[in-house]
Amino acid sequence: MANWRYHMVVTDAGKSGALGFMAGIGASGGFNAPLSADGSAPATHWGQSIQLTESQRAAIDAATAGETLPAGLSWWRDDAARLVSQQLFRDSNFPGTGATVGQPWTYGNCLGDVGVQAVV
């Protein structure tokens, strides 16, 4: 059962390491959303929103604390039990996040933190 929703953004250079890390904790997902500062190609970052279990959350927290999280990978966590319209921020490894715990927060807010948008 998925307990947590993660919004994740990784740099283009860090995508391969992030995919390997996610596969290693048993999480599917491919960072398939191309992102860039102005929304035009080429992509400089890749994003995904994914639901994870408690054990996967613990693995991400341990990698973050131990500084073994792949380079260029940023994450924001909220409670997956809520509807998308009710997502409330819980935690992040992004140092410049504009979120505070308990405030509504979405994938779009995360992209704003990093300064990127979807490539169209």
Beta strands, then each sheet from edge to edge (+ up, - down):
strand 1: 4-11
strand 2: 33-36
strand 3: 45-52
strand 4: 73-79
strand 5: 89-92
strand 6: 117-118
sheet 1: 5+ 4- 1+ 3- 2+ 6-
end
